[in-house]
Amino acid sequence: MGQTVSKKRSKSELEAGQDAANKLGKVLQSAGFTLPSLSGTYPVNGTPMVQLGSARADVIARLADWIEERA
C-alpha cells in the first residue's frame, strides 16, 4: 500500500514539473525563444523538477540579453 501512495505522489510531482516546463515553454515561445529539450523530470527529494536541457549558445545568449534588459 505504501508504494501506491508514493507512486501517486511522485506522479503528481512529475506532473507539476511538466506543467511548469509547459508554462515556461509557452512564455519563452511568445518572446521568440525555444528550448527544445525543456521538460518536466522526476522529482528530487519530493520536489518537482524541470530539465532546461540543451540549447544553442546563440539562443541562450539572446535569452540572457532579453532577461538582463528586463531585470
Buried (B, 14 or more C-beta within 10 A) or exposed (E): EEEEEEEEEBEEBBEBBBEBBBEBBEEBEEEEBEBEEBBBBEBEEEEBBBBEEEBEEEBBEBBEEBEEEEE
